[in-house]
């Protein structure tokens, strides 16, 4: 069974590709490499011992999408491709609406033309905004507090409307909380371009001494130590959730949302302490003002995913930090992509079993 993974060279996408290949699926990756490295695909092959195909193409490129679906008998799509930084979305909202919403519309149009009506969508807990209460269940009212979250919510509504218009569509909306960690091998992990937007990759860059200090955005929230509280989930657990969701959408129709989280929140300072213990290194930090679009407390009620997908998070905070540190210490500069042949257009497909 062939599965198209948009944004599959990225952080969550690459870990999901590992789990898909291990589960026996054939994987086709589409990624424009704007915030990812093709070396991650080589390492997926090394971890799994299995091939995958890759198209370097943009989600906004309708012709490229059509070509990919024409050349491959794709049965379902796992859709990661999109811009994903909360603060950046506040500064550049039009880019986020253009890339995330319009890109998904084009993807859905091409899927419909090729009669592919099964999707697992990479949504976000940011669709809930500043929560009324925690833990947050899927019934919590939507109220995204930033353009990034609003793009995710818009796409969710588009998929609901698509199913209303055509009952054959099936989609799982996976509302992630805060993915961290790395593959236990230390071969793939989070490698953002420039200064990281998310907490743990920022902490790990400070630990490896690529950055001088951690900037903590706000210490005046209504939390135990004043810093923001989040539900952190190991990326490997998150990747397994995608496989479970895919298995469900292949045999059902309709659109369902699922929280993927642990159900427990940790503050920024608690995460700093946990990472110091995992790495054995001191993490210098300074307090800055709150960041636009951030909320104070957010953690999941994950019971629906446990009940309907048969999925639950298994890895704890210590394992998350240890795996992050293994990845970062083994790869202090992230992926080294100098030696790899870049794919320059959507017409070229690489089978990584043959290229290694």
Secondary structure as the mmCIF struct_conf table of DSSP 4:
data_model
#
loop_
_struct_conf.conf_type_id
_struct_conf.id
_struct_conf.beg_label_comp_id
_struct_conf.beg_label_asym_id
_struct_conf.beg_label_seq_id
_struct_conf.end_label_comp_id
_struct_conf.end_label_asym_id
_struct_conf.end_label_seq_id
STRN STRN1 UNK A 2 UNK A 6
TURN_TY1_P TURN_TY1_P1 UNK A 7 UNK A 9
BEND BEND1 UNK A 10 UNK A 10
HELX_RH_AL_P HELX_RH_AL_P1 UNK A 11 UNK A 22
TURN_TY1_P TURN_TY1_P2 UNK A 23 UNK A 24
STRN STRN2 UNK A 26 UNK A 31
BEND BEND2 UNK A 34 UNK A 35
TURN_TY1_P TURN_TY1_P3 UNK A 38 UNK A 38
HELX_RH_AL_P HELX_RH_AL_P2 UNK A 39 UNK A 48
BEND BEND3 UNK A 49 UNK A 49
STRN STRN3 UNK A 53 UNK A 56
TURN_TY1_P TURN_TY1_P4 UNK A 59 UNK A 60
HELX_RH_AL_P HELX_RH_AL_P3 UNK A 62 UNK A 71
BEND BEND4 UNK A 72 UNK A 72
STRN STRN4 UNK A 74 UNK A 79
BEND BEND5 UNK A 82 UNK A 82
HELX_RH_AL_P HELX_RH_AL_P4 UNK A 86 UNK A 91
HELX_RH_AL_P HELX_RH_AL_P5 UNK A 93 UNK A 96
HELX_RH_PI_P HELX_RH_PI_P1 UNK A 97 UNK A 102
HELX_RH_AL_P HELX_RH_AL_P6 UNK A 103 UNK A 113
TURN_TY1_P TURN_TY1_P5 UNK A 114 UNK A 115
STRN STRN5 UNK A 118 UNK A 124
HELX_RH_3T_P HELX_RH_3T_P1 UNK A 125 UNK A 128
BEND BEND6 UNK A 130 UNK A 130
BEND BEND7 UNK A 132 UNK A 135
STRN STRN6 UNK A 136 UNK A 136
HELX_LH_PP_P HELX_LH_PP_P1 UNK A 137 UNK A 137
TURN_TY1_P TURN_TY1_P6 UNK A 138 UNK A 139
BEND BEND8 UNK A 140 UNK A 140
HELX_LH_PP_P HELX_LH_PP_P2 UNK A 141 UNK A 142
BEND BEND9 UNK A 145 UNK A 146
HELX_RH_AL_P HELX_RH_AL_P7 UNK A 147 UNK A 165
TURN_TY1_P TURN_TY1_P7 UNK A 167 UNK A 168
STRN STRN7 UNK A 170 UNK A 176
STRN STRN8 UNK A 178 UNK A 180
TURN_TY1_P TURN_TY1_P8 UNK A 184 UNK A 185
BEND BEND10 UNK A 186 UNK A 188
BEND BEND11 UNK A 193 UNK A 195
BEND BEND12 UNK A 197 UNK A 198
HELX_RH_AL_P HELX_RH_AL_P8 UNK A 199 UNK A 207
TURN_TY1_P TURN_TY1_P9 UNK A 208 UNK A 209
BEND BEND13 UNK A 210 UNK A 212
STRN STRN9 UNK A 214 UNK A 217
BEND BEND14 UNK A 219 UNK A 219
BEND BEND15 UNK A 221 UNK A 227
STRN STRN10 UNK A 229 UNK A 230
STRN STRN11 UNK A 232 UNK A 234
HELX_RH_AL_P HELX_RH_AL_P9 UNK A 235 UNK A 249
TURN_TY1_P TURN_TY1_P10 UNK A 250 UNK A 251
STRN STRN12 UNK A 254 UNK A 260
BEND BEND16 UNK A 261 UNK A 261
BEND BEND17 UNK A 263 UNK A 263
STRN STRN13 UNK A 266 UNK A 267
HELX_RH_AL_P HELX_RH_AL_P10 UNK A 268 UNK A 279
BEND BEND18 UNK A 280 UNK A 280
STRN STRN14 UNK A 285 UNK A 288
HELX_LH_PP_P HELX_LH_PP_P3 UNK A 289 UNK A 291
TURN_TY1_P TURN_TY1_P11 UNK A 292 UNK A 293
BEND BEND19 UNK A 296 UNK A 296
STRN STRN15 UNK A 297 UNK A 298
STRN STRN16 UNK A 300 UNK A 300
HELX_RH_AL_P HELX_RH_AL_P11 UNK A 303 UNK A 309
HELX_RH_AL_P HELX_RH_AL_P12 UNK A 317 UNK A 330
TURN_TY1_P TURN_TY1_P12 UNK A 332 UNK A 333
TURN_TY1_P TURN_TY1_P13 UNK A 338 UNK A 339
BEND BEND20 UNK A 340 UNK A 340
HELX_LH_PP_P HELX_LH_PP_P4 UNK A 341 UNK A 343
BEND BEND21 UNK A 345 UNK A 345
TURN_TY1_P TURN_TY1_P14 UNK A 346 UNK A 347
STRN STRN17 UNK A 350 UNK A 351
HELX_RH_AL_P HELX_RH_AL_P13 UNK A 352 UNK A 355
#
